[in-house]
Amino acid sequence: MLIIPAIDLREGRCVRLVEGRLDRETVYSDDPVAMARSWQEQGARWLHVVDLDGAFAGVPKNLEVIKKIVAAVDIPVQVGGGIRNVEAIETLFNIGVTRVILGTVAIQKPELVKEVCSKFDEGIIVGIDGRNGKVAIEGWGVTVEKTTLELALEMKSFGVKRVLFTDIRRDGTLRGPNLEATGELARRSGLKVIASGGVSSLEDLRALKKLEADGVESAIMGKALYAGTVKLKDALMIAEGE
């Protein structure tokens, strides 16, 4: 299983939100590029970058910082947040991003997902953000009637191979991931699942590791790493089965 440190960008800084709320923000670094280098030096094999300003605005807002992060590290970087048209997707691939995460657009323009999957294949991930089993979009500000499983199966039919599943109620809370929902989504969809939201301890990682056979292939970690409740080297040892 892969452990992927998260770098959430807001106004060019590295921050963490609780449940996606701007009024519950903690700034962890004024230098996201240095943060990216640090995670690589500590053994990370991927980085997860979220343009929070972009997620709320509906268009990418931190492209220059993302460009610098990609240039500063040798490991692959996946990026999400406010990516809602082909031009934005192509721009990210052109600056060296390895995987692009689509969220809101999967609900609002599903035909676009189909189009870009045929062109970029596994370079496209769909982020499925769940609130009480329903899908949340637009920076988690709007909840729609479609369930997380319904969206996953629809995206699978379009050629999506991998989804990033976040339980919003757990994100940034250090309350542990929603293991039941994560495992069920992987089993019932047959997709590769990246788990996100609430990973707070080595025990959480051990529990996620047990879902690997169901298709949960990696876990994104944010607040636990930044707050120091989990050390990346310890997380990597568990993820790699040592």
NUROTI-106502 format. One line per 2 residues: number of its first residue (from 1); their letters; for each residue x, y, z of N, C-alpha, C. Coordinates in nm, 4 decimals. Layout:
<atoms>
NUM	A	X Y Z X Y Z X Y Z ~ ...
</atoms>
This chain:
<atoms>
1	ML	0.0843 -0.1198 0.0000 0.0000 0.0000 0.0000 0.0879 0.1249 0.0000 ~ 0.0450 0.2233 -0.0762 0.1180 0.3499 -0.0823 0.0676 0.4474 0.0236
3	II	0.1581 0.5217 0.0823 0.1221 0.6341 0.1687 0.1555 0.7612 0.0913 ~ 0.0557 0.8476 0.0745 0.0756 0.9682 -0.0060 0.0537 1.0924 0.0802
5	PA	0.1607 1.1644 0.1153 0.1430 1.2885 0.1918 0.0687 1.3935 0.1097 ~ -0.0177 1.4675 0.1796 -0.0978 1.5706 0.1137 -0.0389 1.7091 0.1365
7	ID	-0.0438 1.7880 0.0306 -0.0079 1.9297 0.0414 -0.1294 2.0080 -0.0075 ~ -0.2011 2.0690 0.0865 -0.3203 2.1465 0.0526 -0.2821 2.2929 0.0425
9	LR	-0.3090 2.3518 -0.0735 -0.2658 2.4887 -0.1009 -0.3805 2.5882 -0.0864 ~ -0.3540 2.6919 -0.0088 -0.4479 2.8038 0.0003 -0.3674 2.9323 0.0061
11	EG	-0.3897 3.0180 -0.0944 -0.3164 3.1449 -0.1054 -0.1663 3.1202 -0.1020 ~ -0.1228 3.0115 -0.1695 0.0195 2.9824 -0.1827 0.0843 2.9176 -0.0628
13	RC	0.0059 2.8913 0.0415 0.0612 2.8304 0.1626 0.0098 2.6881 0.1796 ~ 0.0791 2.6120 0.2612 0.0419 2.4745 0.2910 -0.0456 2.4739 0.4159
15	VR	-0.1713 2.4340 0.4005 -0.2667 2.4413 0.5110 -0.3396 2.3082 0.5283 ~ -0.4163 2.2966 0.6349 -0.5123 2.1878 0.6525 -0.6424 2.2493 0.6999
17	LV	-0.7520 2.1987 0.6439 -0.8848 2.2386 0.6879 -0.9474 2.1232 0.7660 ~ -1.0454 2.1535 0.8476 -1.1243 2.0500 0.9148 -1.2588 2.0423 0.8440
19	EG	-1.2926 1.9226 0.7916 -1.4177 1.8989 0.7184 -1.4348 1.9971 0.6028 ~ -1.3210 2.0405 0.5441 -1.3273 2.1286 0.4290 -1.3712 2.2708 0.4578
21	RL	-1.3725 2.3104 0.5837 -1.4238 2.4422 0.6203 -1.3115 2.5457 0.6285 ~ -1.3301 2.6572 0.5559 -1.2286 2.7625 0.5536 -1.2120 2.8295 0.6893
23	DR	-1.3164 2.8253 0.7717 -1.3057 2.8888 0.9039 -1.2356 2.7989 1.0050 ~ -1.1925 2.6789 0.9581 -1.1196 2.5888 1.0489 -0.9883 2.5487 0.9801
25	ET	-0.9064 2.6500 0.9568 -0.7812 2.6324 0.8825 -0.6609 2.6443 0.9754 ~ -0.5624 2.5571 0.9515 -0.4336 2.5679 1.0188 -0.3261 2.5807 0.9119
27	VY	-0.2413 2.6809 0.9245 -0.1308 2.6980 0.8300 -0.0107 2.6197 0.8823 ~ 0.0412 2.5273 0.7988 0.1550 2.4462 0.8433 0.2875 2.4918 0.7816
29	SD	0.2809 2.5611 0.6688 0.4052 2.6082 0.6077 0.3755 2.7191 0.5085 ~ 0.4651 2.8190 0.5060 0.4561 2.9237 0.4041 0.5338 2.8830 0.2792
31	DP	0.5957 2.7648 0.2817 0.6795 2.7201 0.1701 0.6421 2.5776 0.1292 ~ 0.5354 2.5625 0.0489 0.4913 2.4297 0.0070 0.5967 2.3532 -0.0728
33	VA	0.6829 2.4248 -0.1426 0.7872 2.3581 -0.2229 0.8866 2.2877 -0.1304 ~ 0.9272 2.3570 -0.0245 1.0164 2.2956 0.0748 0.9478 2.1766 0.1417
35	MA	0.8177 2.1896 0.1648 0.7404 2.0810 0.2257 0.7428 1.9586 0.1341 ~ 0.7241 1.9817 0.0048 0.7257 1.8719 -0.0923 0.8608 1.8013 -0.0924
37	RS	0.9680 1.8796 -0.0919 1.1028 1.8211 -0.0883 1.1217 1.7392 0.0389 ~ 1.0711 1.7906 0.1496 1.0848 1.7220 0.2781 1.0154 1.5861 0.2758
39	WQ	0.8941 1.5808 0.2227 0.8240 1.4511 0.2162 0.8996 1.3521 0.1281 ~ 0.9556 1.4020 0.0185 1.0346 1.3129 -0.0674 1.1571 1.2610 0.0073
41	EQ	1.2248 1.3498 0.0758 1.3450 1.3105 0.1517 1.3123 1.2082 0.2609 ~ 1.1902 1.2159 0.3147 1.1495 1.1229 0.4202 1.0978 0.9897 0.3654
43	GA	1.0969 0.9765 0.2330 1.0638 0.8465 0.1743 0.9350 0.8380 0.0955 ~ 0.8606 0.9479 0.0857 0.7360 0.9439 0.0092 0.7642 0.9074 -0.1363
45	RW	0.6756 0.8265 -0.1934 0.6917 0.7853 -0.3333 0.5907 0.8533 -0.4257 ~ 0.4948 0.9235 -0.3667 0.3982 1.0062 -0.4406 0.3652 1.1276 -0.3541
47	LH	0.3148 1.2327 -0.4179 0.2610 1.3480 -0.3454 0.1201 1.3777 -0.3956 ~ 0.0359 1.4216 -0.3033 -0.1021 1.4582 -0.3343 -0.1165 1.6078 -0.3091
49	VV	-0.1456 1.6840 -0.4127 -0.1560 1.8296 -0.4002 -0.2992 1.8727 -0.4307 ~ -0.3561 1.9524 -0.3414 -0.4919 2.0031 -0.3615 -0.4884 2.1555 -0.3680
51	DL	-0.5458 2.2086 -0.4749 -0.5611 2.3528 -0.4902 -0.6945 2.3912 -0.4251 ~ -0.6903 2.4255 -0.2958 -0.8144 2.4569 -0.2245 -0.8825 2.5813 -0.2802
53	DG	-0.8027 2.6812 -0.3141 -0.8609 2.8017 -0.3746 -0.9331 2.7644 -0.5038 ~ -0.8711 2.6756 -0.5790 -0.9315 2.6306 -0.7046 -1.0609 2.5550 -0.6819
55	AF	-1.0624 2.4713 -0.5784 -1.1822 2.3920 -0.5496 -1.3017 2.4830 -0.5201 ~ -1.2773 2.5921 -0.4480 -1.3866 2.6827 -0.4132 -1.4212 2.7770 -0.5287
57	AG	-1.3218 2.8121 -0.6108 -1.3445 2.9072 -0.7198 -1.3927 2.8401 -0.8486 ~ -1.3608 2.7103 -0.8630 -1.4005 2.6390 -0.9851 -1.2997 2.6493 -1.0973
59	VP	-1.1875 2.7138 -1.0715 -1.0767 2.7203 -1.1683 -0.9457 2.7125 -1.0902 ~ -0.8410 2.6512 -1.1480 -0.7130 2.6428 -1.0766 -0.6614 2.7810 -1.0373
61	KN	-0.6084 2.7904 -0.9143 -0.5622 2.9192 -0.8629 -0.4166 2.9166 -0.8161 ~ -0.3595 2.7972 -0.8026 -0.2231 2.7871 -0.7493 -0.1275 2.7190 -0.8478
63	LE	-0.1487 2.7445 -0.9759 -0.0695 2.6760 -1.0793 0.0803 2.7010 -1.0667 ~ 0.1177 2.8240 -1.0337 0.2607 2.8553 -1.0242 0.3274 2.7750 -0.9131
65	VI	0.2594 2.7637 -0.7995 0.3142 2.6858 -0.6881 0.3217 2.5381 -0.7259 ~ 0.2162 2.4879 -0.7901 0.2140 2.3471 -0.8325 0.3293 2.3191 -0.9289
67	KK	0.3507 2.4112 -1.0196 0.4608 2.3980 -1.1165 0.5950 2.3869 -1.0437 ~ 0.6139 2.4701 -0.9425 0.7397 2.4680 -0.8655 0.7552 2.3385 -0.7869
69	IV	0.6443 2.2874 -0.7323 0.6488 2.1612 -0.6583 0.6909 2.0475 -0.7504 ~ 0.6266 2.0393 -0.8658 0.6578 1.9325 -0.9621 0.8047 1.9387 -1.0043
71	AA	0.8546 2.0604 -1.0249 0.9944 2.0775 -1.0677 1.0928 2.0442 -0.9565 ~ 1.0473 2.0569 -0.8308 1.1384 2.0414 -0.7161 1.1577 1.8967 -0.6727
73	VD	1.0680 1.8072 -0.7141 1.0760 1.6686 -0.6677 1.0923 1.5724 -0.7851 ~ 1.1401 1.4532 -0.7536 1.1586 1.3504 -0.8568 1.0467 1.2467 -0.8546
75	IP	0.9586 1.2561 -0.7553 0.8507 1.1583 -0.7434 0.7245 1.2107 -0.8132 ~ 0.6335 1.1208 -0.8526 0.5120 1.1658 -0.9210 0.4193 1.2449 -0.8293
77	VQ	0.3460 1.3371 -0.8915 0.2550 1.4250 -0.8185 0.1155 1.4141 -0.8792 ~ 0.0154 1.3979 -0.7933 -0.1232 1.4027 -0.8399 -0.1869 1.5292 -0.7857
79	VG	-0.2747 1.5914 -0.8671 -0.3286 1.7232 -0.8324 -0.4797 1.7265 -0.8514 ~ -0.5489 1.7877 -0.7566 -0.6924 1.8106 -0.7679 -0.7288 1.9489 -0.7188
81	GG	-0.8524 1.9890 -0.7490 -0.9028 2.1178 -0.7009 -0.9345 2.2157 -0.8121 ~ -1.0627 2.2283 -0.8461 -1.1047 2.3283 -0.9441 -1.0765 2.2940 -1.0883
83	IR	-1.0535 2.1667 -1.1172 -1.0190 2.1258 -1.2550 -1.1475 2.0831 -1.3253 ~ -1.1989 2.1717 -1.4103 -1.3333 2.1475 -1.4639 -1.3430 2.1607 -1.6145
85	NV	-1.2290 2.1645 -1.6838 -1.2337 2.1624 -1.8314 -1.1066 2.0992 -1.8871 ~ -1.1108 2.0695 -2.0163 -0.9988 2.0000 -2.0815 -0.8721 2.0839 -2.0762
87	EA	-0.8868 2.2143 -2.0912 -0.7698 2.3027 -2.0923 -0.6932 2.2949 -1.9607 ~ -0.7669 2.2962 -1.8502 -0.7021 2.2883 -1.7184 -0.6308 2.1547 -1.7009
89	IE	-0.6931 2.0480 -1.7496 -0.6327 1.9147 -1.7405 -0.5033 1.9105 -1.8206 ~ -0.5084 1.9592 -1.9425 -0.3897 1.9569 -2.0288 -0.2786 2.0448 -1.9726
91	TL	-0.3150 2.1582 -1.9154 -0.2145 2.2461 -1.8546 -0.1376 2.1727 -1.7457 ~ -0.2089 2.0997 -1.6615 -0.1436 2.0267 -1.5524 -0.0518 1.9164 -1.6051
93	FN	-0.0976 1.8423 -1.7044 -0.0107 1.7393 -1.7621 0.1121 1.8029 -1.8272 ~ 0.0930 1.9183 -1.8891 0.2049 1.9861 -1.9566 0.3108 2.0360 -1.8591
95	IG	0.2723 2.0643 -1.7327 0.3739 2.1098 -1.6361 0.4349 1.9926 -1.5593 ~ 0.3932 1.8697 -1.5955 0.4597 1.7530 -1.5389 0.3824 1.6766 -1.4338
97	VT	0.2562 1.7151 -1.4101 0.1728 1.6395 -1.3159 0.1466 1.5003 -1.3725 ~ 0.1481 1.3973 -1.2872 0.1310 1.2591 -1.3336 -0.0149 1.2158 -1.3384
99	RV	-0.0923 1.2558 -1.2351 -0.2346 1.2207 -1.2319 -0.3165 1.3437 -1.1952 ~ -0.4294 1.3594 -1.2640 -0.5192 1.4718 -1.2407 -0.6482 1.4181 -1.1790
101	IL	-0.6932 1.4836 -1.0720 -0.8121 1.4391 -0.9995 -0.9305 1.5290 -1.0350 ~ -1.0351 1.4673 -1.0860 -1.1566 1.5396 -1.1218 -1.2638 1.5113 -1.0170
103	GT	-1.3347 1.6162 -0.9740 -1.4372 1.5986 -0.8727 -1.5718 1.6483 -0.9187 ~ -1.5954 1.7777 -0.9019 -1.7247 1.8385 -0.9361 -1.7667 1.8087 -1.0792
105	VA	-1.6711 1.8121 -1.1706 -1.7025 1.7941 -1.3130 -1.7584 1.6540 -1.3415 ~ -1.7269 1.5564 -1.2568 -1.7795 1.4212 -1.2764 -1.9312 1.4180 -1.2598
107	IQ	-1.9835 1.5101 -1.1798 -2.1285 1.5234 -1.1627 -2.1867 1.6174 -1.2677 ~ -2.1201 1.7295 -1.2888 -2.1772 1.8331 -1.3752 -2.1558 1.8085 -1.5240
109	KP	-2.0420 1.7483 -1.5591 -2.0134 1.7215 -1.7016 -1.9525 1.5826 -1.7171 ~ -2.0291 1.4776 -1.6888 -1.9724 1.3424 -1.6941 -1.9144 1.3050 -1.8300
111	EL	-1.9699 1.3653 -1.9358 -1.9174 1.3332 -2.0700 -1.7730 1.3788 -2.0866 ~ -1.7319 1.4824 -2.0109 -1.5938 1.5285 -2.0163 -1.5002 1.4229 -1.9580
113	VK	-1.5441 1.3576 -1.8506 -1.4627 1.2513 -1.7903 -1.4399 1.1401 -1.8918 ~ -1.5467 1.1044 -1.9619 -1.5377 0.9997 -2.0639 -1.4348 1.0389 -2.1704
115	EV	-1.4408 1.1632 -2.2122 -1.3502 1.2145 -2.3169 -1.2041 1.2091 -2.2716 ~ -1.1762 1.2584 -2.1508 -1.0364 1.2664 -2.1082 -0.9811 1.1302 -2.0666
117	CS	-1.0695 1.0390 -2.0236 -1.0225 0.9030 -1.9906 -0.9709 0.8323 -2.1149 ~ -1.0379 0.8541 -2.2271 -0.9949 0.7889 -2.3511 -0.8606 0.8440 -2.3976
119	KF	-0.8295 0.9664 -2.3560 -0.7044 1.0304 -2.3974 -0.5910 1.0069 -2.2982 ~ -0.6212 1.0151 -2.1686 -0.5154 1.0112 -2.0665 -0.5152 0.8851 -1.9807
121	DE	-0.6148 0.7979 -1.9993 -0.6213 0.6674 -1.9332 -0.6032 0.6811 -1.7807 ~ -0.5001 0.6148 -1.7250 -0.4845 0.6137 -1.5793 -0.4297 0.7445 -1.5234
123	GI	-0.4064 0.8411 -1.6107 -0.3700 0.9744 -1.5642 -0.4882 1.0476 -1.5027 ~ -0.6090 0.9925 -1.5236 -0.7291 1.0553 -1.4702 -0.7806 0.9774 -1.3494
125	IV	-0.8002 1.0488 -1.2389 -0.8628 0.9937 -1.1189 -0.9905 1.0738 -1.0944 ~ -1.0938 1.0073 -1.0475 -1.2126 1.0813 -1.0046 -1.2165 1.0810 -0.8521
127	GI	-1.2253 1.2006 -0.7968 -1.2371 1.2151 -0.6528 -1.3840 1.2064 -0.6135 ~ -1.4161 1.1103 -0.5277 -1.5538 1.0947 -0.4806 -1.5576 1.1337 -0.3337
129	DG	-1.6222 1.2460 -0.3085 -1.6287 1.2995 -0.1727 -1.7669 1.2700 -0.1164 ~ -1.7715 1.1940 -0.0083 -1.8990 1.1500 0.0455 -1.9381 1.2189 0.1751
131	RN	-2.0656 1.2526 0.1841 -2.1233 1.3033 0.3092 -2.2490 1.2210 0.3354 ~ -2.2414 1.1328 0.4363 -2.3541 1.0441 0.4691 -2.3993 0.9616 0.3477
133	GK	-2.2996 0.9150 0.2703 -2.3294 0.8273 0.1575 -2.3601 0.8976 0.0277 ~ -2.3858 1.0296 0.0328 -2.4145 1.1076 -0.0885 -2.2887 1.1816 -0.1328
135	VA	-2.2875 1.2208 -0.2598 -2.1705 1.2884 -0.3164 -2.1771 1.4386 -0.2900 ~ -2.0634 1.4948 -0.2446 -2.0527 1.6394 -0.2239 -1.9605 1.6982 -0.3297
137	IE	-1.9947 1.8161 -0.3802 -1.9167 1.8802 -0.4868 -1.8937 2.0272 -0.4521 ~ -1.8233 2.0972 -0.5450 -1.7978 2.2418 -0.5329 -1.7323 2.2771 -0.3995
139	GW	-1.6162 2.2147 -0.3764 -1.5445 2.2408 -0.2515 -1.6217 2.1907 -0.1310 ~ -1.7019 2.0857 -0.1552 -1.7825 2.0202 -0.0504 -1.8991 2.1059 -0.0037
141	GV	-1.9260 2.2137 -0.0758 -2.0332 2.3038 -0.0334 -2.1717 2.2570 -0.0738 ~ -2.1807 2.1656 -0.1715 -2.3100 2.1211 -0.2239 -2.3159 1.9691 -0.2208
143	TV	-2.4245 1.9133 -0.1675 -2.4447 1.7689 -0.1666 -2.5527 1.7345 -0.2682 ~ -2.5254 1.6352 -0.3539 -2.6210 1.5961 -0.4576 -2.6873 1.4636 -0.4179
145	EK	-2.7876 1.4235 -0.4963 -2.8648 1.3041 -0.4611 -2.7939 1.1739 -0.4971 ~ -2.6961 1.1788 -0.5853 -2.6272 1.0562 -0.6288 -2.5434 0.9989 -0.5145
147	TT	-2.5467 0.8663 -0.5001 -2.4648 0.8043 -0.3954 -2.3217 0.7873 -0.4451 ~ -2.2316 0.7666 -0.3512 -2.0908 0.7492 -0.3878 -2.0728 0.6257 -0.4756
149	LE	-2.1468 0.5181 -0.4475 -2.1344 0.3969 -0.5294 -2.1903 0.4184 -0.6689 ~ -2.3019 0.4868 -0.6798 -2.3597 0.5150 -0.8122 -2.2611 0.5932 -0.8983
151	LA	-2.1973 0.6930 -0.8380 -2.0997 0.7717 -0.9137 -1.9796 0.6862 -0.9529 ~ -1.9317 0.6032 -0.8603 -1.8164 0.5170 -0.8894 -1.8458 0.4240 -1.0071
153	LE	-1.9639 0.3632 -1.0080 -1.9988 0.2699 -1.1154 -2.0157 0.3423 -1.2492 ~ -2.0720 0.4627 -1.2439 -2.0851 0.5420 -1.3667 -1.9470 0.5769 -1.4229
155	MK	-1.8567 0.6208 -1.3354 -1.7225 0.6568 -1.3796 -1.6470 0.5343 -1.4331 ~ -1.6681 0.4211 -1.3714 -1.6061 0.2968 -1.4200 -1.6510 0.2685 -1.5627
157	SF	-1.7781 0.2909 -1.5910 -1.8298 0.2661 -1.7270 -1.7682 0.3609 -1.8287 ~ -1.7141 0.4747 -1.7812 -1.6494 0.5723 -1.8693 -1.5006 0.5434 -1.8898
159	GV	-1.4496 0.4426 -1.8204 -1.3081 0.4083 -1.8364 -1.2195 0.4476 -1.7203 ~ -1.2774 0.5052 -1.6141 -1.1985 0.5404 -1.4953 -1.1524 0.4112 -1.4272
161	KR	-1.0253 0.4080 -1.3884 -0.9685 0.2886 -1.3237 -0.9492 0.3070 -1.1727 ~ -0.9453 0.4333 -1.1309 -0.9061 0.4617 -0.9918 -0.9871 0.5800 -0.9390
163	VL	-1.0340 0.5680 -0.8145 -1.1049 0.6798 -0.7521 -1.0394 0.7141 -0.6189 ~ -1.0540 0.8374 -0.5814 -1.0044 0.8850 -0.4525 -1.1274 0.9094 -0.3666
165	FT	-1.1426 0.8318 -0.2595 -1.2628 0.8423 -0.1763 -1.2327 0.9131 -0.0449 ~ -1.3084 1.0191 -0.0200 -1.2945 1.0953 0.1039 -1.4285 1.0993 0.1763
167	DI	-1.4270 1.0623 0.3019 -1.5428 1.0839 0.3875 -1.5242 1.2216 0.4511 ~ -1.6038 1.3171 0.4060 -1.5858 1.4563 0.4489 -1.5949 1.4728 0.6005
169	RR	-1.6822 1.3942 0.6614 -1.7006 1.4081 0.8064 -1.5741 1.3700 0.8839 ~ -1.4832 1.3001 0.8180 -1.3600 1.2576 0.8862 -1.2407 1.3456 0.8503
171	DG	-1.2486 1.4203 0.7399 -1.1298 1.4883 0.6878 -1.0782 1.5953 0.7833 ~ -0.9487 1.5841 0.8162 -0.8856 1.6819 0.9036 -0.9241 1.6706 1.0494
173	TL	-0.9954 1.5618 1.0855 -1.0462 1.5497 1.2225 -0.9621 1.4573 1.3102 ~ -0.8762 1.3750 1.2476 -0.7980 1.2741 1.3198 -0.8887 1.1740 1.3932
175	RG	-1.0087 1.1508 1.3385 -1.1018 1.0579 1.4012 -1.0949 0.9177 1.3395 ~ -1.0027 0.8977 1.2469 -0.9933 0.7680 1.1813 -1.0725 0.7673 1.0523
177	PN	-1.0278 0.6887 0.9541 -1.0987 0.6825 0.8261 -1.2285 0.6034 0.8390 ~ -1.3191 0.6235 0.7452 -1.4420 0.5446 0.7421 -1.4099 0.4133 0.6705
179	LE	-1.3639 0.3166 0.7483 -1.3170 0.1895 0.6918 -1.4288 0.1143 0.6217 ~ -1.5453 0.1144 0.6825 -1.6574 0.0398 0.6252 -1.6947 0.0937 0.4874
181	AT	-1.7106 0.2261 0.4777 -1.7497 0.2872 0.3506 -1.6401 0.2731 0.2458 ~ -1.5152 0.2861 0.2881 -1.4028 0.2754 0.1948 -1.3930 0.1340 0.1383
183	GE	-1.3980 0.0355 0.2255 -1.3898 -0.1036 0.1817 -1.5066 -0.1431 0.0938 ~ -1.6266 -0.0971 0.1309 -1.7463 -0.1309 0.0542 -1.7393 -0.0715 -0.0863
185	LA	-1.6926 0.0525 -0.0963 -1.6822 0.1161 -0.2280 -1.5852 0.0387 -0.3172 ~ -1.4729 -0.0028 -0.2607 -1.3743 -0.0788 -0.3379 -1.4329 -0.2128 -0.3829
187	RR	-1.4953 -0.2834 -0.2912 -1.5499 -0.4166 -0.3232 -1.6616 -0.4087 -0.4265 ~ -1.7546 -0.3168 -0.4055 -1.8735 -0.3141 -0.4903 -1.8500 -0.2482 -0.6261
189	SG	-1.7501 -0.1602 -0.6341 -1.7214 -0.0949 -0.7623 -1.6190 -0.1717 -0.8447 ~ -1.5291 -0.2437 -0.7753 -1.4210 -0.3119 -0.8466 -1.3116 -0.2169 -0.8923
191	LK	-1.3170 -0.0924 -0.8466 -1.2156 0.0063 -0.8828 -1.1012 0.0063 -0.7811 ~ -0.9857 0.0590 -0.8234 -0.8777 0.0846 -0.7288 -0.9172 0.2082 -0.6488
193	VI	-0.8992 0.2008 -0.5175 -0.9434 0.3114 -0.4315 -0.8263 0.3688 -0.3529 ~ -0.8166 0.5029 -0.3566 -0.7233 0.5767 -0.2723 -0.8055 0.6287 -0.1548
195	AS	-0.7681 0.5894 -0.0339 -0.8435 0.6295 0.0856 -0.7949 0.7646 0.1359 ~ -0.8894 0.8484 0.1778 -0.8537 0.9816 0.2252 -0.9509 1.0252 0.3335
197	GG	-0.8991 1.0997 0.4302 -0.9854 1.1573 0.5328 -0.9790 1.0861 0.6654 ~ -0.9171 1.1503 0.7645 -0.9244 1.1034 0.9013 -0.8163 1.0087 0.9479
199	VS	-0.7220 0.9692 0.8602 -0.6170 0.8758 0.9035 -0.5347 0.9425 1.0136 ~ -0.5383 0.8832 1.1335 -0.4799 0.9531 1.2476 -0.3759 0.8743 1.3253
201	SL	-0.3618 0.7451 1.2934 -0.2727 0.6625 1.3741 -0.2176 0.5466 1.2923 ~ -0.1181 0.4808 1.3480 -0.0642 0.3610 1.2829 -0.1687 0.2499 1.2829
203	ED	-0.2567 0.2488 1.3825 -0.3654 0.1498 1.3853 -0.4596 0.1692 1.2671 ~ -0.4886 0.2952 1.2352 -0.5724 0.3232 1.1176 -0.5086 0.2661 0.9918
205	LR	-0.3775 0.2827 0.9809 -0.3070 0.2325 0.8626 -0.3085 0.0803 0.8574 ~ -0.2931 0.0178 0.9736 -0.2994 -0.1293 0.9773 -0.4375 -0.1772 0.9312
207	AL	-0.5411 -0.1055 0.9728 -0.6777 -0.1419 0.9337 -0.6990 -0.1214 0.7838 ~ -0.6460 -0.0117 0.7306 -0.6565 0.0128 0.5861 -0.5787 -0.0911 0.5074
209	KK	-0.4650 -0.1287 0.5606 -0.3802 -0.2292 0.4947 -0.4582 -0.3597 0.4734 ~ -0.5474 -0.3912 0.5674 -0.6274 -0.5135 0.5561 -0.7286 -0.5046 0.4419
211	LE	-0.7567 -0.3826 0.3959 -0.8513 -0.3636 0.2855 -0.7824 -0.3670 0.1491 ~ -0.6518 -0.3881 0.1517 -0.5755 -0.3894 0.0265 -0.6303 -0.4949 -0.0698
213	AD	-0.6673 -0.6110 -0.0166 -0.7196 -0.7190 -0.1012 -0.8522 -0.6805 -0.1668 ~ -0.9241 -0.5840 -0.1072 -1.0511 -0.5380 -0.1641 -1.0309 -0.4346 -0.2742
215	GV	-0.9076 -0.3820 -0.2851 -0.8809 -0.2816 -0.3873 -0.8377 -0.1469 -0.3339 ~ -0.8245 -0.1352 -0.1994 -0.7752 -0.0092 -0.1417 -0.6234 -0.0103 -0.1541
217	ES	-0.5707 0.0683 -0.2469 -0.4293 0.0556 -0.2822 -0.3391 0.1598 -0.2184 ~ -0.3982 0.2671 -0.1659 -0.3150 0.3711 -0.1058 -0.3960 0.4575 -0.0103
219	AI	-0.3239 0.5326 0.0714 -0.3885 0.6205 0.1699 -0.3216 0.7571 0.1668 ~ -0.4041 0.8599 0.1626 -0.3528 0.9969 0.1705 -0.3491 1.0379 0.3165
221	MG	-0.2389 1.0972 0.3554 -0.2253 1.1444 0.4934 -0.1921 1.2932 0.4943 ~ -0.2602 1.3657 0.5800 -0.2363 1.5086 0.5920 -0.2099 1.5497 0.7344
223	KA	-0.3179 1.5762 0.8069 -0.3058 1.6358 0.9394 -0.2202 1.5533 1.0345 ~ -0.2341 1.4187 1.0299 -0.1575 1.3336 1.1228 -0.0079 1.3521 1.1033
225	LY	0.0340 1.3692 0.9781 0.1770 1.3905 0.9506 0.2201 1.5294 0.9948 ~ 0.1380 1.6297 0.9651 0.1746 1.7675 0.9979 0.1722 1.7925 1.1483
227	AG	0.0782 1.7282 1.2159 0.0680 1.7464 1.3610 0.1674 1.6597 1.4367 ~ 0.2309 1.5654 1.3645 0.3325 1.4817 1.4275 0.2783 1.3618 1.5028
229	TV	0.1479 1.3339 1.4884 0.0916 1.2173 1.5574 0.1350 1.0865 1.4900 ~ 0.1726 1.0963 1.3628 0.2297 0.9816 1.2906 0.3534 1.0300 1.2168
231	KL	0.4612 0.9524 1.2262 0.5835 0.9822 1.1503 0.5755 0.9078 1.0165 ~ 0.6144 0.9762 0.9096 0.6028 0.9161 0.7772 0.6801 0.7849 0.7676
233	KD	0.7983 0.7788 0.8266 0.8784 0.6550 0.8155 0.8064 0.5363 0.8800 ~ 0.7348 0.5609 0.9906 0.6584 0.4539 1.0561 0.5399 0.4109 0.9708
235	AL	0.4736 0.5109 0.9107 0.3596 0.4817 0.8235 0.4054 0.3986 0.7039 ~ 0.5184 0.4346 0.6470 0.5702 0.3615 0.5303 0.6033 0.2171 0.5655
237	MI	0.6570 0.1964 0.6839 0.6906 0.0593 0.7261 0.5653 -0.0293 0.7328 ~ 0.4566 0.0259 0.7862 0.3326 -0.0508 0.7936 0.2751 -0.0739 0.6536
239	AE	0.2751 0.0304 0.5743 0.2172 0.0211 0.4391 0.2925 -0.0811 0.3530 ~ 0.4214 -0.0882 0.3745 0.5032 -0.1798 0.2945 0.5139 -0.3171 0.3564
241	GE	0.4429 -0.3371 0.4694 0.4341 -0.4703 0.5300 0.5532 -0.5117 0.6112 ~ 0.6269 -0.4138 0.6629 0.7456 -0.4463 0.7429 0.7129 -0.4525 0.8920
</atoms>
